[in-house]
């Protein structure tokens, strides 16, 4: 496998997507495991789906690769004690550096619309494993109840 080179910019906000190995639906078995594995890393926004997750996070002293490597290793180790199933994560992850307020809002909307997109709920506020309620001032209660066919671009899926 070729080595993927990433741009290492510090003090930036990233949008990321991480997928389980073989898209196994294991992430909702124990969401506390997910949160424990982040350690002291804060997530600005997130959605946890059965086989992948999207998040926005800032990096400071560590590169985004180091942060995700630490998370994946911690999760996999904890996961092995509870559900022995072999590999947990696909090797790589998708990342995007947030460029401006419009880019931030577009990625935030995509993260929060993801459970509707995948048919898990009828509207975004109904999904419990999402940060949408944290952004309640930005979204009306019925946001995401209709098809938001405005997500152009790559969001890591």
C-alpha positions as CSV (number, residue, x, y, z in Angstrom):
1,X,0.0,0.0,0.0
2,X,1.3,3.4,-0.9
3,X,2.1,5.8,1.9
4,X,-0.5,8.6,2.0
5,X,1.0,12.0,2.6
6,X,-1.2,14.4,4.4
7,X,-0.8,18.2,4.9
8,X,0.1,18.8,8.5
9,X,-1.4,22.1,9.6
10,X,-1.8,22.8,13.3
11,X,-4.5,24.7,15.0
12,X,-7.0,24.0,12.3
13,X,-10.5,22.5,12.2
14,X,-10.8,19.2,10.3
15,X,-13.8,17.3,9.1
16,X,-13.1,13.5,9.1
17,X,-14.8,10.3,8.2
18,X,-13.6,6.9,9.5
19,X,-15.1,3.6,8.4
20,X,-15.0,0.2,10.1
21,X,-13.3,-2.8,8.5
22,X,-15.6,-4.3,5.9
23,X,-18.2,-1.8,7.0
24,X,-19.1,-4.1,9.9
25,X,-21.9,-2.5,12.0
26,X,-20.2,-2.4,15.4
27,X,-20.0,1.2,16.4
28,X,-23.4,1.4,18.1
29,X,-22.8,-1.7,20.2
30,X,-21.1,0.4,22.9
31,X,-21.0,4.2,22.3
32,X,-19.3,4.7,25.7
33,X,-16.3,2.8,24.2
34,X,-16.3,5.3,21.4
35,X,-16.1,8.3,23.8
36,X,-13.6,6.7,26.1
37,X,-11.2,6.1,23.2
38,X,-10.9,9.8,22.4
39,X,-9.2,10.6,25.7
40,X,-9.0,14.3,26.2
41,X,-9.6,15.1,22.5
42,X,-12.7,17.2,22.1
43,X,-15.0,16.8,19.1
44,X,-16.7,20.0,17.8
45,X,-19.4,18.0,15.9
46,X,-20.1,14.3,15.3
47,X,-22.4,11.6,14.2
48,X,-21.8,7.9,15.0
49,X,-23.5,5.5,12.6
50,X,-23.3,1.7,12.7
51,X,-20.3,1.3,10.3
52,X,-18.7,4.7,10.2
53,X,-18.5,8.1,11.9
54,X,-18.0,11.7,10.9
55,X,-16.6,14.3,13.2
56,X,-15.1,17.8,13.3
57,X,-12.2,18.4,15.5
58,X,-9.3,20.7,16.0
59,X,-5.7,19.7,16.2
60,X,-3.1,21.5,18.4
61,X,0.1,19.8,19.3
62,X,-0.5,16.6,17.3
63,X,-1.2,16.1,13.6
64,X,-4.6,14.8,12.5
65,X,-2.9,11.5,11.6
66,X,-1.5,11.1,15.2
67,X,-4.9,12.0,16.7
68,X,-6.7,9.4,14.6
69,X,-4.0,6.8,15.1
70,X,-4.3,7.2,18.9
71,X,-8.1,7.0,18.7
72,X,-8.2,3.9,16.5
73,X,-5.5,2.1,18.6
74,X,-7.4,2.9,21.9
75,X,-10.7,1.9,20.5
76,X,-9.4,-1.3,18.9
77,X,-7.7,-2.3,22.2
78,X,-10.8,-1.7,24.2
79,X,-13.0,-3.3,21.6
80,X,-10.9,-6.5,21.7
81,X,-11.7,-7.0,25.4
82,X,-15.5,-6.7,24.7
83,X,-16.1,-8.0,21.1
84,X,-13.3,-10.1,19.7
85,X,-13.9,-9.8,15.9
86,X,-10.5,-9.1,14.3
87,X,-9.6,-5.8,12.7
88,X,-11.9,-2.9,13.6
89,X,-11.0,-0.1,11.3
90,X,-10.1,0.4,7.6
91,X,-6.5,1.5,7.2
92,X,-7.1,5.0,6.2
93,X,-9.5,7.9,7.0
94,X,-10.8,10.8,5.0
95,X,-10.0,14.3,6.1
96,X,-10.7,17.8,5.0
97,X,-9.4,21.1,6.5
98,X,-12.2,23.5,7.0
99,X,-11.5,26.7,5.0
100,X,-14.1,29.2,6.1
101,X,-17.5,29.7,7.6
102,X,-19.4,28.5,4.5
103,X,-17.2,25.4,4.4
104,X,-17.8,24.8,8.1
105,X,-21.6,25.1,7.8
106,X,-21.7,22.8,4.7
107,X,-19.7,20.0,6.6
108,X,-21.7,20.5,9.7
109,X,-24.9,20.1,7.8
110,X,-23.6,17.0,6.1
111,X,-22.6,15.4,9.4
112,X,-26.0,16.0,10.9
113,X,-28.0,14.9,7.8
114,X,-26.0,11.6,7.6
115,X,-28.5,9.5,9.6
116,X,-31.3,10.7,7.4
117,X,-29.3,10.0,4.3
118,X,-28.7,6.4,5.5
119,X,-32.3,5.8,6.3
120,X,-31.8,5.5,10.1
121,X,-34.3,8.3,11.0
122,X,-36.8,10.5,9.2
123,X,-35.4,13.7,10.5
124,X,-32.0,14.6,11.9
125,X,-33.2,15.6,15.4
126,X,-34.5,12.1,16.0
127,X,-31.0,10.5,15.9
128,X,-29.5,10.1,19.3
129,X,-25.8,9.7,18.3
130,X,-25.3,13.1,16.9
131,X,-24.3,16.6,18.0
132,X,-27.2,18.2,16.3
133,X,-28.9,19.2,19.6
134,X,-25.7,21.0,20.5
135,X,-26.3,23.3,17.5
136,X,-30.1,23.7,18.2
137,X,-29.9,27.4,17.6
138,X,-28.8,26.8,14.0
139,X,-31.4,24.2,13.1
140,X,-35.2,24.2,13.3
141,X,-36.6,21.0,14.8
142,X,-37.8,19.7,11.4
143,X,-34.4,20.3,9.7
144,X,-33.4,17.3,7.7
145,X,-36.9,15.9,7.4
146,X,-36.9,16.5,3.7
147,X,-34.3,15.5,1.2
148,X,-31.5,18.1,1.3
149,X,-30.2,17.5,-2.2
150,X,-27.5,20.2,-1.7
151,X,-24.5,18.3,-0.6
152,X,-22.1,18.5,-3.5
153,X,-18.5,17.5,-3.0
154,X,-16.6,14.8,-1.2
155,X,-17.5,14.1,2.5
156,X,-15.6,10.8,2.9
157,X,-18.1,8.1,2.0
